Amino acid sequence: MAESRGILVVTIRNADCGRVLQGATVSMSCERGSCTGVSDTNGVVSFSIPTPSVANSYTPKPRERPYTAVDLRIVLAGYVTVSIVGEQVFSSETTRQTVMMGTLDRPSEDGTPMQLERVIVIPQHHLYTGSDEPRVENLSEPEPASSNSPEALPAMKRAPLPSAIRVHEGPPDAEAPTVKVPFSEYMKNVASSQLYPTWPEQSLRNNIEKLAALVLDRLRTNQYPSQGYAFDITDSPAYDLQYVHDRGLFDRICRLVDEWLSENGGGSPCGWNENE
């Protein structure tokens, strides 16, 4: 039987201007091996990663983790080194990680010594750890109930799609950063954090609608700002949905989120009829 493998695509960019960076050394290591690559003229380096069988992603609480956890270290002269711990790669799926590298001469905003290395830690997938039940009913694999139910769609139709969303990186009362991210990127992030990309496409579509319904309900009810908080939602599945800033995203989930956005207004507030 052929070995199961997945693809990890890493794109390196300058954090100040967004241009791609050629010549960065990317070291990849996991429990199944290690290797090193160099970013090309498009700022890209790709790895083929051995992975567990796709069958593990269909089994509740499998003995073996259904993906390979990969660690990355990105080094380029004149830039702050970036280390990523816990990148997730599934069988027959593509994970894309964008790495924004800041220059070593970038001035510190608070006067502290220049940071020589930035570390991004991606926690184990929410479905694998099973910690903190997601606040979405029937979020399950492989075939959840249809999201075209009266319970799901009206809540979404009453709320316009925002262009961006403010995410608090912790429980509501925790002292933690708040990041403002494009709504499309937020949806791709939470869907990648809460769903396995190996699931059947209809199951993924149904669950993406359920995730969106919860987020839009938070925005429609103004849940957190109405309590005096300066954010729209938290990153915690104990309260909302799991969001992992700067994590890698799964190609298939991103494509399905893009389809959902296109069908529902594409992030433009005027894309939905609030009177329906």
C-alpha positions in Angstrom: 0.0 0.0 0.0 1.3 3.4 -1.0 2.3 5.7 1.9 -0.2 8.5 2.7 1.2 12.0 2.0 0.1 15.6 2.2 1.6 18.8 0.8 2.8 21.8 2.8 3.3 25.0 0.8 5.2 27.8 2.6 5.2 31.4 1.2 7.6 33.9 2.6 6.8 37.6 2.5 8.2 40.9 3.8 6.1 42.0 6.8 6.4 45.7 5.8 5.5 45.7 2.1 4.2 42.2 1.4 6.7 41.4 -1.3 7.8 37.8 -1.7 11.2 36.9 -0.3 13.6 34.6 -2.3 16.4 32.7 -0.7 14.9 32.0 2.7 16.1 28.7 4.3 13.1 26.7 5.5 13.9 23.7 7.8 11.0 21.2 8.2 10.9 18.5 10.9 8.3 16.1 12.1 8.2 12.6 13.7 8.5 11.1 10.3 11.6 12.9 9.1 13.1 16.2 8.3 14.5 18.2 5.3 15.4 21.7 4.2 14.3 23.9 1.3 15.0 27.4 0.0 12.2 29.8 -1.2 12.1 30.3 -4.9 11.5 33.5 -6.9 7.9 33.4 -5.9 8.9 33.1 -2.2 7.6 29.6 -2.1 9.0 26.3 -0.9 7.0 23.0 -0.8 7.3 19.8 1.1 5.7 16.4 0.6 4.9 15.1 4.1 4.2 11.5 5.2 0.8 11.4 7.0 -1.4 9.0 8.8 -4.2 7.3 6.9 -7.2 9.5 6.0 -9.4 6.9 7.7 -8.2 8.4 11.1 -10.0 11.6 10.4 -13.4 9.8 10.2 -12.9 8.0 13.5 -14.0 9.8 16.7 -11.1 10.0 19.1 -8.7 7.8 17.0 -5.6 6.3 18.7 -3.4 7.9 16.1 -3.5 11.6 15.4 -5.2 12.1 12.0 -2.5 14.5 10.7 1.2 15.0 10.9 2.4 17.9 13.1 5.3 19.7 11.4 7.7 22.2 12.9 9.3 24.9 10.7 12.2 27.3 11.1 12.6 30.1 8.5 15.9 32.0 8.3 16.9 34.8 6.0 19.8 37.3 6.5 18.6 40.6 7.7 15.2 39.3 8.9 13.8 38.1 12.2 13.9 34.3 12.3 10.4 32.7 12.4 9.7 29.3 14.1 6.3 27.6 13.7 5.4 24.7 16.0 2.6 22.3 15.2 1.7 22.9 11.5 -1.0 20.4 10.5 -0.8 18.3 7.3 -3.5 15.8 6.3 -3.4 12.9 3.9 -4.0 14.0 0.2 -4.6 17.6 1.3 -2.6 20.8 0.9 -1.8 23.1 3.8 -0.7 26.7 2.9 1.4 28.7 5.4 2.2 32.3 4.8 5.1 33.6 6.8 5.5 37.4 7.3 9.1 38.2 8.1 10.1 41.5 9.7 13.5 43.1 9.1 16.1 43.2 11.9 16.4 47.0 11.6 12.7 47.6 12.2 12.4 49.9 15.2 10.8 48.6 18.4 7.5 50.3 19.2 8.0 50.1 23.0 11.8 50.6 23.2 12.5 47.0 24.1 15.4 45.1 22.6 15.0 44.0 19.0 13.3 40.6 18.8 15.7 38.1 17.1 13.1 35.2 16.7 9.3 35.0 16.5 7.6 31.8 17.5 4.1 30.8 16.3 2.6 27.9 18.2 -0.4 26.1 16.5 -2.3 24.1 19.1 -3.4 20.6 18.3 -6.6 20.5 16.2 -9.7 21.2 18.1 -11.4 18.0 16.9 -8.5 15.9 18.0 -8.1 17.3 21.5 -11.9 17.4 22.1 -11.4 20.2 24.7 -14.1 22.8 25.1 -17.2 21.8 23.1 -17.7 24.1 20.1 -20.7 26.4 20.3 -22.3 25.1 17.1 -25.0 22.5 17.2 -24.5 19.3 15.2 -20.9 20.2 14.2 -19.9 16.7 13.5 -18.5 14.4 10.8 -19.2 12.8 8.4 -22.8 13.9 7.7 -24.3 16.6 9.9 -27.9 17.7 9.5 -28.5 20.1 6.6 -27.8 23.8 7.4 -30.6 24.8 5.1 -32.9 24.5 8.0 -35.1 27.4 9.2 -32.9 27.6 12.3 -29.7 28.4 10.4 -30.6 30.6 7.4 -32.8 33.4 8.8 -30.1 34.4 11.3 -27.6 34.8 8.5 -30.0 36.7 6.2 -30.7 39.3 8.9 -27.0 40.2 9.2 -24.7 41.7 6.5 -21.4 40.2 5.8 -18.7 42.5 7.4 -15.4 43.3 5.7 -13.4 42.7 8.9 -13.9 41.3 12.4 -12.1 42.1 15.7 -10.9 38.9 17.4 -9.8 38.8 21.1 -7.1 36.2 21.6 -8.4 34.8 24.8 -11.5 34.6 27.0 -13.5 37.8 27.2 -12.0 39.1 30.5 -8.4 38.0 29.8 -5.7 40.5 29.1 -4.8 39.5 25.6 -4.3 41.1 22.2 -7.2 41.9 19.9 -6.5 41.5 16.2 -8.6 42.9 13.3 -8.6 40.5 10.4 -10.5 40.4 7.0 -13.8 38.5 7.5 -12.9 36.0 4.7 -9.6 35.2 6.4 -11.3 34.8 9.7 -13.8 32.3 8.3 -11.0 30.3 6.6 -9.1 30.2 9.8 -11.9 29.1 12.1 -13.1 26.5 9.5 -9.5 25.1 9.3 -9.3 25.1 13.1 -12.6 23.3 13.7 -13.1 21.0 10.6 -10.9 18.3 9.0 -10.2 19.1 5.3 -10.5 15.4 4.5 -14.3 15.3 5.2 -16.8 15.0 2.3 -17.4 18.4 0.6 -21.1 18.5 1.4 -20.3 17.9 5.1 -17.8 20.7 5.0 -20.2 23.1 3.2 -22.9 22.4 5.8 -20.6 23.0 8.7 -19.1 26.1 7.2 -22.7 27.5 7.1 -23.2 26.6 10.7 -19.9 28.3 11.7 -20.9 31.4 9.7 -24.4 31.4 11.3 -22.8 31.6 14.8 -20.4 34.3 13.9 -23.1 36.4 12.2 -25.4 36.0 15.2 -22.6 37.4 17.4 -22.3 40.4 15.1 -26.1 40.9 14.7 -26.7 40.9 18.5 -23.6 43.0 19.1 -22.9 40.6 21.9 -19.5 41.7 23.1 -19.5 45.5 22.3 -22.8 45.8 24.0 -21.1 44.6 27.2 -18.3 47.2 26.9 -15.7 45.0 25.1 -13.7 46.5 22.3 -13.9 43.4 20.1 -16.5 41.3 18.2 -15.7 37.8 19.1 -13.1 35.7 21.1 -10.8 33.0 19.7 -11.9 30.5 22.4 -14.1 27.5 21.5 -15.4 27.7 25.1 -17.1 30.9 24.2 -17.2 31.1 20.4 -15.1 29.4 17.7 -11.4 28.5 17.8 -9.3 31.0 15.9 -5.5 30.6 15.7 -3.7 33.7 14.5 -1.1 33.1 11.8 -1.9 29.4 11.4 -1.7 27.5 8.1 -4.9 27.0 6.2 -6.3 24.1 4.2 -6.7 24.5 0.5 -10.0 22.7 0.2 -11.6 24.5 3.1 -10.4 27.8 1.8 -12.0 27.1 -1.6 -15.3 26.1 0.0 -15.3 29.3 2.2 -14.7 31.4 -0.9 -17.7 29.7 -2.6 -19.8 30.4 0.4 -18.7 34.1 0.5 -19.4 34.4 -3.3 -22.9 33.0 -2.8 -23.6 35.3 0.2 -22.3 38.7 -0.7 -18.5 38.2 -0.8 -17.9 40.4 2.3 -19.8 43.4 1.1 -22.3 44.8 3.6 -24.8 45.4 0.8 -24.6 41.8 -0.4 -27.4 40.6 1.9 -31.0 41.7 2.1 -31.7 42.5 5.7 -35.4 42.6 5.0 -35.7 39.0 3.9 
